[in-house]
């Protein structure tokens, strides 16, 4: 049977892009009528209405301010945020573009327009604005957060890696800003391309920085734990996944990842418990039952293994790996008829899979069907990269296959 396949799951850090509102000067009371008010009066009134969440009134007042003074960027800034609250994306883009035309070197309007393009599902336009934004201001952690989020979604890993030295150079200035609130996620995002490039030491260092900035970030512990697992340090991997679960105990992904660590460490009982927890949390995908079957099989509980393989097959009836593993389970239960039937079903779906061919060869030998056994052994030699021999299973077990002592003894009998 095949060992479990483990996928490293990377979580997105933020569900939305960050925005920041810039307040106008302090309010000044005024008894003026609209006819005698100046642009600053309208601006202040607009802000007051904004604070009171009366966005339609705020928009009326800021439009009056802009009508009197079309070159004041603060007016366009406030108008953009009023429009954001009103969800008028087209007008946000128009207003921020007007501000950019007045001052092409003001990074915040590229951020506002870029964010709006992002939420309008125009990532290429958003990316152009983010690139310009960062070229104008490298000292704003929020800018990096939004830019990196989009780069990660588009898997522009080299651009992310190339951006890191710029960020590192600006880091002292970023840290001096008391308003920096996104450094933890910036470090997190920077870790992702390094992890995908298998630069694990750099990725771990960046995730450790993220944890230093925010030690309640469960996803940071999750990802660092998976890197520890990838590099073979299962003790540290388990420690980080334990911490992720301590912080967010209702996240099935964390239990899935900890299960894979337990399974790799051959702690099958704890692996089993994590899979049952995943089911309790409402994730009943077929691969959960398939993994539960594998875990029971490794505990020598073939009856329970087969039961879970069958549940997985109800949900995913053409999954050759599950069909094959179920066949091995039936072999362990001495149900040769069922085992052979499942191996043959799997072979029809994947005629060159070595694991299926080996299983069938043993089944035909048990039935003393030498002609079929010889044909299968011949197919192994002709259609795979392996040669039938007593030691073939030992060779396969160095890769991603597992065979019980009972099956190994049955295989040796063929020779």
HELIX and SHEET records of a PDB file:
HELIX    1   1 UNK A   39  UNK A   51  1                                  13    
HELIX    2   2 UNK A   55  UNK A   68  1                                  14    
HELIX    3   3 UNK A   73  UNK A   86  1                                  14    
HELIX    4   4 UNK A   89  UNK A  102  1                                  14    
HELIX    5   5 UNK A  107  UNK A  119  1                                  13    
HELIX    6   6 UNK A  123  UNK A  136  1                                  14    
HELIX    7   7 UNK A  141  UNK A  153  1                                  13    
HELIX    8   8 UNK A  157  UNK A  176  1                                  20    
HELIX    9   9 UNK A  183  UNK A  196  1                                  14    
HELIX   10  10 UNK A  200  UNK A  213  1                                  14    
HELIX   11  11 UNK A  218  UNK A  230  1                                  13    
HELIX   12  12 UNK A  234  UNK A  247  1                                  14    
HELIX   13  13 UNK A  252  UNK A  264  1                                  13    
HELIX   14  14 UNK A  268  UNK A  280  1                                  13    
HELIX   15  15 UNK A  286  UNK A  298  1                                  13    
HELIX   16  16 UNK A  302  UNK A  315  1                                  14    
HELIX   17  17 UNK A  320  UNK A  332  1                                  13    
HELIX   18  18 UNK A  336  UNK A  349  1                                  14    
HELIX   19  19 UNK A  354  UNK A  366  1                                  13    
HELIX   20  20 UNK A  370  UNK A  383  1                                  14    
HELIX   21  21 UNK A  392  UNK A  397  1                                   6    
HELIX   22  22 UNK A  405  UNK A  412  1                                   8    
END                                                                             
